Amino acid sequence: MQVRSLARGSLSVAIAAAALTWGSMAQAQEDAPAYRETQLGLYVTAQEAYELMQEESDAVLIDVRDPIEIKFTGFAEPTDIHVPWVLADRTKFDDEAQTWPIARNPDFEEQIRAELEALGVEADTPIIMMCRSGATRSAPAVDVVAEMGYSEVYSVSDGFEGGQLAEGDSAGVRARNGWRNAGLPWGYTIDLDVAWYEGKYED
């Protein structure tokens, strides 16, 4: 696996072993690799992402998690764009999996493009994509944005919540690394101008 070093400041490439196990994901997702490569090969930890944003004032942070997930787990305060990679289908219920099914946001590319253009993001502007743990959402989202012609698109390798504790009374709890566990600015208040919602992009 080829990993490129970051060209800005003293930031280093980091790979976190955090598997995505969001409740509404299919069981098969839990067996997926903990870390997913991107076409550009650019990765940062949550801490490095924050440092990059301090060094590069035009850097853009994009959250690609489902709104329901954000409601209960929190939101990184410096987030500039929120467009979900997948969405829970609340009109159906999978009795066998005992959860609501999820599906790819069919308008992801169109919505991301609209947000990037509205912010005047340049082709070489640092763009940072973040999901829950850096596995199955931020990485493919990076590839979509890269295919639009953006050259510095990073995946946050440990995501917002980070990895699960392996042992102890809190085993399984996501309390290891990630944006929320690194002491970075976050909360439950979401700016309406940033938040994604149904109908936001309709004329």
Backbone bond lengths (Angstrom), bond angles and torsions (degrees), N, CA, C in turn:
res aa  C-N    CA-C-N  psi(-1)  N-CA   C-N-CA  omega(-1)  CA-C   N-CA-C  phi
1 M - - - 1.460 - - 1.522 109.30 -
2 Q 1.300 116.30 126.97 1.461 120.73 -179.85 1.522 109.95 -94.97
3 V 1.312 116.02 128.15 1.465 121.96 178.77 1.509 108.09 -126.02
4 R 1.316 118.10 127.36 1.452 122.23 -179.51 1.516 110.57 -94.49
5 S 1.321 116.35 144.36 1.463 121.15 176.62 1.514 109.71 -75.21
6 L 1.314 115.87 150.09 1.450 121.28 176.19 1.517 109.25 -71.56
7 A 1.328 115.68 144.44 1.455 120.21 -176.80 1.513 112.75 -93.71
8 R 1.320 118.36 -2.87 1.454 119.95 -174.69 1.517 110.79 -110.33
9 G 1.338 115.91 130.95 1.456 122.17 174.91 1.512 111.62 58.26
10 S 1.312 115.28 -147.29 1.457 120.92 -178.48 1.518 111.33 -103.77
11 L 1.343 115.96 17.76 1.457 119.51 -178.53 1.515 110.39 -64.10
12 S 1.308 117.17 145.51 1.465 121.13 179.27 1.508 110.42 -122.24
13 V 1.311 116.22 157.31 1.462 120.96 178.43 1.519 108.22 -75.43
14 A 1.325 116.49 136.42 1.462 119.88 179.01 1.502 110.29 -133.71
15 I 1.306 116.05 143.97 1.456 120.90 178.04 1.516 108.02 -122.26
16 A 1.321 117.42 119.50 1.459 121.52 -178.41 1.517 110.01 -104.17
17 A 1.322 116.55 140.68 1.461 120.58 179.71 1.514 109.08 -96.67
18 A 1.323 116.60 75.87 1.462 121.76 -178.38 1.512 109.06 -123.55
19 A 1.318 117.95 110.58 1.459 121.31 -177.85 1.522 110.87 -83.53
20 L 1.313 116.74 140.94 1.460 122.04 -179.28 1.523 109.13 -80.06
21 T 1.341 116.57 118.74 1.455 119.64 -179.44 1.514 110.59 -131.95
22 W 1.309 118.04 34.00 1.463 122.70 178.60 1.521 108.52 -52.83
23 G 1.311 117.29 135.21 1.452 122.86 -172.44 1.508 115.62 -51.15
24 S 1.319 118.78 -35.58 1.444 119.86 -176.95 1.520 113.16 -87.78
25 M 1.345 118.21 3.03 1.451 121.36 174.86 1.531 109.03 -79.58
26 A 1.295 116.63 149.23 1.464 121.31 178.18 1.518 109.29 -64.71
27 Q 1.330 117.09 153.95 1.450 121.32 -178.74 1.514 111.26 -57.54
28 A 1.308 117.49 -32.51 1.459 121.04 -179.01 1.515 112.07 -60.66
29 Q 1.325 116.86 -29.34 1.452 120.34 -179.80 1.524 111.14 -63.39
30 E 1.332 117.35 -28.76 1.458 120.38 -177.38 1.517 110.69 -67.96
31 D 1.339 117.22 -21.52 1.456 121.19 179.61 1.521 111.80 -92.90
32 A 1.330 117.32 0.58 1.461 121.31 -178.83 1.529 110.06 -72.56
33 P 1.341 117.65 157.53 1.462 120.27 177.98 1.530 110.48 -55.77
34 A 1.345 115.62 144.93 1.463 119.92 -177.85 1.519 111.97 -71.05
35 Y 1.305 116.60 -19.50 1.450 120.07 -175.73 1.512 107.86 -135.46
36 R 1.309 117.06 136.41 1.455 120.16 -177.21 1.518 110.67 -121.87
37 E 1.327 115.42 131.59 1.459 120.46 179.59 1.524 111.07 -76.53
38 T 1.313 115.38 158.61 1.459 122.01 176.81 1.525 109.11 -120.86
39 Q 1.314 116.47 165.65 1.460 121.44 179.30 1.527 111.47 -60.83
40 L 1.324 116.55 -38.89 1.457 120.81 -176.79 1.526 113.14 -82.65
41 G 1.309 117.07 -20.78 1.459 120.50 -179.93 1.508 114.53 67.79
42 L 1.334 117.53 31.94 1.466 121.67 -179.40 1.527 109.64 -111.22
43 Y 1.335 116.36 122.87 1.460 121.20 -176.64 1.523 110.32 -137.22
44 V 1.310 116.44 145.67 1.462 122.40 173.73 1.515 108.45 -138.83
45 T 1.318 116.34 151.12 1.450 119.66 169.17 1.528 106.86 -77.45
46 A 1.310 116.76 170.49 1.460 119.94 177.77 1.525 110.49 -59.12
47 Q 1.325 116.98 -42.58 1.462 121.25 -179.93 1.526 110.59 -62.17
48 E 1.323 116.61 -43.16 1.461 120.71 179.33 1.527 111.30 -67.68
49 A 1.325 115.91 -34.51 1.468 119.65 177.40 1.524 110.04 -61.86
50 Y 1.325 115.97 -44.05 1.463 120.44 179.80 1.530 110.61 -63.87
51 E 1.333 116.42 -42.42 1.463 120.30 178.72 1.525 111.16 -63.67
52 L 1.326 115.81 -39.20 1.462 119.88 178.32 1.526 110.70 -62.39
53 M 1.336 116.03 -38.85 1.458 120.30 178.90 1.528 111.73 -67.67
54 Q 1.321 116.78 -29.20 1.466 119.94 177.19 1.533 110.41 -74.32
55 E 1.323 116.34 -35.63 1.460 121.01 -178.28 1.531 112.67 -79.89
56 E 1.320 115.40 -32.93 1.465 120.87 -177.33 1.526 108.52 -117.61
57 S 1.310 117.56 100.33 1.464 121.70 -173.71 1.523 113.39 -64.13
58 D 1.333 117.02 -20.85 1.458 119.19 -179.55 1.524 113.08 -93.18
59 A 1.349 117.31 -0.64 1.468 120.49 179.75 1.525 109.97 -59.98
60 V 1.328 115.75 144.68 1.464 121.89 -175.73 1.528 110.05 -118.93
61 L 1.334 116.90 130.24 1.460 122.27 177.67 1.526 109.22 -104.55
62 I 1.332 115.92 125.40 1.465 121.69 -178.21 1.524 110.02 -119.59
63 D 1.324 117.07 127.53 1.463 123.24 176.36 1.527 107.96 -100.05
64 V 1.339 117.03 127.85 1.466 120.09 -177.28 1.535 112.07 -113.65
65 R 1.339 116.96 22.43 1.467 120.47 179.78 1.530 112.01 -86.46
66 D 1.323 115.53 161.08 1.456 122.29 177.43 1.529 109.78 -67.54
67 P 1.339 117.97 142.84 1.471 120.31 -179.63 1.526 113.96 -56.54
68 I 1.330 117.88 -35.91 1.469 120.47 179.74 1.522 110.25 -63.40
69 E 1.314 115.56 -42.19 1.463 121.11 178.35 1.523 110.42 -59.85
70 I 1.306 116.37 -45.70 1.456 121.42 -179.71 1.522 111.21 -63.09
71 K 1.320 116.60 -39.23 1.464 121.34 -178.69 1.525 111.71 -55.45
72 F 1.336 116.44 -38.36 1.460 120.01 -174.87 1.522 114.29 -99.52
73 T 1.328 118.67 -15.88 1.465 119.25 -176.88 1.528 113.31 -113.84
74 G 1.325 118.07 -15.83 1.446 120.21 177.75 1.511 113.97 107.55
75 F 1.333 114.95 178.22 1.459 122.59 -169.77 1.519 108.71 -145.71
76 A 1.318 118.55 134.45 1.462 121.51 176.69 1.532 108.72 -68.81
77 E 1.304 117.62 124.83 1.464 121.29 -174.11 1.533 114.47 -58.73
78 P 1.351 119.70 -36.99 1.464 118.00 -178.34 1.527 114.72 -81.02
79 T 1.339 117.98 9.97 1.463 120.81 -178.48 1.535 110.68 -58.29
80 D 1.324 115.49 130.82 1.466 121.65 -179.91 1.520 112.74 -97.62
81 I 1.335 116.10 -32.31 1.463 121.52 -175.74 1.524 109.29 -138.66
82 H 1.318 116.46 139.44 1.461 121.40 173.49 1.524 108.83 -128.92
83 V 1.326 116.23 110.70 1.462 121.87 174.29 1.527 107.06 -137.68
84 P 1.334 119.44 117.02 1.467 121.78 -177.00 1.529 112.53 -67.84
85 W 1.332 115.45 139.88 1.462 121.42 173.84 1.534 109.47 -76.65
86 V 1.320 116.20 -41.81 1.464 122.25 175.14 1.519 108.64 -130.31
87 L 1.327 115.90 159.71 1.460 121.63 179.76 1.521 110.12 -132.57
88 A 1.330 116.18 140.74 1.454 120.19 174.52 1.527 109.32 -73.94
89 D 1.315 115.95 134.22 1.464 120.71 178.70 1.524 108.53 -89.52
90 R 1.312 116.31 101.49 1.461 120.84 -175.87 1.527 112.91 -81.56
91 T 1.334 117.10 0.38 1.460 120.47 178.20 1.521 111.44 -90.66
92 K 1.343 116.53 -6.73 1.466 120.95 -177.88 1.516 109.76 -133.24
93 F 1.340 114.91 166.04 1.461 119.90 175.63 1.515 108.48 -144.78
94 D 1.328 116.14 131.40 1.457 122.21 179.79 1.520 107.72 -92.57
95 D 1.339 116.61 102.08 1.456 120.84 -175.54 1.524 111.80 -65.23
96 E 1.325 116.17 -36.78 1.463 119.48 -179.13 1.530 111.16 -66.64
97 A 1.315 116.75 -43.39 1.467 120.84 179.70 1.525 112.17 -84.94
98 Q 1.330 116.52 -11.00 1.459 122.33 -179.05 1.532 112.35 56.92
99 T 1.326 115.32 45.95 1.461 120.40 178.36 1.519 109.87 -161.71
100 W 1.307 116.12 171.63 1.458 121.31 176.60 1.522 108.32 -82.84
101 P 1.310 118.75 136.90 1.472 120.11 179.74 1.526 110.63 -70.46
102 I 1.317 115.68 157.95 1.450 120.22 177.07 1.517 109.24 -120.70
103 A 1.309 115.48 156.01 1.461 120.33 179.42 1.518 108.80 -145.28
104 R 1.301 115.91 150.61 1.466 122.10 177.66 1.523 109.13 -59.35
105 N 1.307 116.60 136.61 1.462 122.13 174.84 1.531 107.13 -66.68
106 P 1.327 118.79 109.63 1.464 120.58 -175.11 1.526 113.91 -66.11
107 D 1.320 116.53 -17.63 1.465 120.97 -177.50 1.521 112.30 -106.65
108 F 1.340 116.82 15.58 1.462 120.35 -175.52 1.526 112.09 -54.63
109 E 1.310 117.68 -52.25 1.459 120.66 -175.98 1.525 111.27 -61.84
110 E 1.310 116.27 -44.84 1.465 120.29 -179.62 1.520 111.33 -63.30
111 Q 1.338 116.71 -41.84 1.459 120.89 -177.80 1.529 112.17 -71.26
112 I 1.327 116.46 -40.17 1.465 120.48 177.02 1.528 110.26 -63.61
113 R 1.322 116.14 -43.81 1.458 120.16 -179.77 1.528 110.43 -60.67
114 A 1.330 116.71 -42.79 1.463 121.12 -179.82 1.528 110.96 -61.88
115 E 1.328 116.71 -41.25 1.465 120.88 -179.09 1.531 111.35 -69.02
116 L 1.324 116.69 -43.28 1.460 120.38 -179.89 1.527 110.91 -63.91
117 E 1.318 116.03 -41.86 1.466 119.65 179.36 1.520 111.33 -67.85
118 A 1.337 116.73 -36.47 1.470 120.26 179.24 1.526 111.16 -64.30
119 L 1.336 116.57 -31.70 1.460 120.68 179.77 1.531 111.92 -87.89
120 G 1.319 116.55 -5.61 1.461 120.09 -179.70 1.514 113.18 69.45
121 V 1.329 116.56 33.72 1.463 121.11 -177.95 1.525 110.15 -69.70
122 E 1.335 115.99 128.86 1.463 121.97 -179.81 1.529 110.73 -83.53
123 A 1.336 115.91 164.51 1.461 121.08 -177.29 1.521 112.94 -60.71
124 D 1.345 117.43 -30.33 1.462 120.28 -178.45 1.528 113.26 -106.42
125 T 1.327 116.63 14.23 1.467 120.64 176.19 1.528 109.55 -70.03
126 P 1.340 119.34 135.69 1.467 120.16 175.80 1.533 110.50 -64.16
127 I 1.314 115.77 123.99 1.464 122.57 178.26 1.519 107.10 -119.48
128 I 1.328 116.42 127.52 1.462 121.96 -175.52 1.525 109.14 -116.30
129 M 1.338 116.24 120.34 1.462 121.72 -178.23 1.533 109.30 -103.38
130 M 1.330 116.85 132.55 1.460 120.14 -178.13 1.526 111.75 -134.54
131 C 1.342 115.28 134.74 1.462 120.72 172.12 1.533 107.10 -122.26
132 R 1.310 117.45 -147.69 1.464 118.91 -177.84 1.525 112.55 -76.19
133 S 1.340 116.47 -45.75 1.464 118.80 -174.34 1.515 114.58 -138.86
134 G 1.319 117.99 7.34 1.455 120.18 176.41 1.508 114.99 82.47
135 A 1.324 117.83 17.04 1.456 119.40 -175.20 1.520 113.54 -102.19
136 T 1.320 117.10 -78.51 1.465 118.55 -167.30 1.524 116.46 -101.30
137 R 1.320 117.85 3.01 1.469 118.31 -179.69 1.514 113.77 -122.49
138 S 1.324 118.32 -50.72 1.466 118.29 -177.18 1.520 111.63 -66.00
139 A 1.320 117.91 -37.34 1.469 120.22 -177.94 1.531 112.56 -64.26
140 P 1.347 119.50 -51.73 1.464 117.70 177.84 1.526 112.42 -65.73
141 A 1.327 117.32 -29.13 1.459 120.31 177.34 1.532 109.74 -66.72
142 V 1.327 116.65 -37.33 1.462 120.97 175.86 1.526 109.82 -58.52
143 D 1.325 116.27 -44.22 1.463 120.24 -177.87 1.525 111.65 -62.80
144 V 1.324 116.79 -38.87 1.465 120.36 178.41 1.523 110.47 -63.35
145 V 1.324 116.40 -45.16 1.463 120.09 -178.98 1.531 110.58 -68.12
146 A 1.325 116.54 -37.05 1.466 119.95 177.85 1.522 110.79 -62.36
147 E 1.323 116.34 -38.43 1.462 120.85 179.68 1.524 112.04 -67.86
148 M 1.321 116.63 -17.07 1.464 120.46 175.95 1.534 111.16 -78.05
149 G 1.339 116.31 -10.47 1.453 119.60 179.50 1.513 115.20 111.53
150 Y 1.337 117.47 3.92 1.461 120.78 177.96 1.531 108.66 -85.85
151 S 1.322 116.60 132.56 1.463 120.70 -170.24 1.527 115.95 -101.86
152 E 1.332 118.18 -13.53 1.459 120.44 -178.70 1.525 110.02 -124.27
153 V 1.315 114.70 72.84 1.462 120.98 -177.28 1.528 108.39 -113.80
154 Y 1.328 115.75 118.37 1.459 122.92 -174.28 1.533 111.26 -106.53
155 S 1.325 115.13 147.02 1.465 120.98 172.24 1.524 107.97 -105.91
156 V 1.336 116.79 130.54 1.471 120.64 177.56 1.523 107.09 -77.91
157 S 1.327 116.35 109.31 1.460 121.69 -169.60 1.525 114.63 -67.47
158 D 1.329 118.25 -24.48 1.465 119.97 178.17 1.527 112.34 -109.75
159 G 1.314 117.50 1.15 1.458 121.76 172.91 1.511 115.61 63.36
160 F 1.330 114.76 -164.87 1.459 120.55 -178.94 1.517 111.85 -77.92
161 E 1.331 117.04 -42.97 1.461 120.35 -174.95 1.515 114.38 -96.13
162 G 1.328 117.80 -19.11 1.455 120.15 179.24 1.516 113.70 79.25
163 G 1.329 115.30 -160.68 1.464 121.23 -175.19 1.512 113.01 -96.92
164 Q 1.319 114.26 168.61 1.463 121.18 -178.08 1.523 110.81 -86.96
165 L 1.328 115.64 146.21 1.454 120.59 173.15 1.523 108.18 -71.02
166 A 1.326 116.95 137.36 1.463 121.20 -174.43 1.519 113.60 -85.24
167 E 1.323 117.25 -22.58 1.458 118.79 -176.23 1.524 111.08 -150.08
168 G 1.323 114.82 176.47 1.463 120.07 179.86 1.513 112.61 89.66
169 D 1.330 115.99 -179.14 1.464 121.34 -178.28 1.521 112.23 -62.54
170 S 1.318 116.98 -25.07 1.462 120.80 -178.42 1.531 112.70 -103.54
171 A 1.313 117.35 21.53 1.463 121.23 179.61 1.523 109.59 -55.42
172 G 1.311 115.96 134.14 1.459 120.86 -179.69 1.514 113.71 94.73
173 V 1.333 116.93 -16.36 1.458 121.01 179.10 1.529 108.47 -78.83
174 R 1.335 116.43 138.90 1.467 120.55 179.34 1.534 108.83 -81.70
175 A 1.306 114.63 88.84 1.461 120.21 -177.33 1.522 111.28 -133.92
176 R 1.333 116.77 22.48 1.463 121.71 -178.90 1.522 109.22 -123.37
177 N 1.301 117.50 115.56 1.463 126.30 -177.63 1.533 111.98 58.04
178 G 1.325 117.31 -161.73 1.465 119.92 -176.18 1.522 111.57 84.31
179 W 1.327 115.76 163.02 1.469 121.53 -176.79 1.525 111.93 -57.46
180 R 1.307 116.58 -49.04 1.471 120.50 -174.68 1.524 112.59 -65.77
181 N 1.325 117.25 -35.93 1.456 120.99 -176.77 1.527 113.19 -87.15
182 A 1.329 116.91 -7.42 1.464 120.69 -178.76 1.525 112.27 -90.48
183 G 1.328 116.64 2.24 1.463 119.82 179.52 1.518 113.29 76.34
184 L 1.315 116.36 20.08 1.464 121.05 179.04 1.523 109.85 -83.79
185 P 1.334 118.64 160.03 1.477 120.11 -175.76 1.524 113.30 -65.73
186 W 1.344 115.27 122.41 1.455 120.98 177.32 1.524 108.73 -153.50
187 G 1.309 116.26 166.23 1.455 121.00 178.47 1.516 109.77 -171.54
188 Y 1.326 115.79 -169.43 1.467 120.85 -179.43 1.527 111.97 -104.45
189 T 1.315 117.24 -5.83 1.456 120.78 178.89 1.519 109.39 -85.24
190 I 1.325 116.47 129.06 1.457 121.91 -178.24 1.521 109.49 -119.95
191 D 1.314 116.20 128.74 1.456 122.42 178.53 1.529 109.10 -65.27
192 L 1.316 117.46 127.21 1.461 121.70 -178.83 1.528 111.64 -58.17
193 D 1.317 117.31 -33.08 1.458 120.09 179.98 1.525 111.76 -69.16
194 V 1.336 116.93 -22.84 1.461 121.55 -179.13 1.527 111.28 -95.05
195 A 1.325 117.02 -38.55 1.461 121.95 -174.14 1.524 113.26 -59.96
196 W 1.328 114.87 138.87 1.463 121.53 174.34 1.527 108.32 -86.12
197 Y 1.315 116.89 143.59 1.460 120.89 174.01 1.524 108.80 -157.28
198 E 1.334 116.14 157.15 1.455 121.89 -179.15 1.520 109.88 -57.55
199 G 1.314 116.12 132.35 1.458 120.98 176.43 1.516 114.27 87.40
200 K 1.322 118.68 -2.54 1.460 121.49 -176.87 1.531 112.02 -60.56
201 Y 1.315 116.79 -32.89 1.470 119.82 -174.96 1.527 113.62 -102.08
202 E 1.320 115.39 9.38 1.468 118.68 178.08 1.523 110.16 -81.76
203 D 1.318 116.16 145.18 1.487 121.21 179.66 1.524 110.83 -72.24
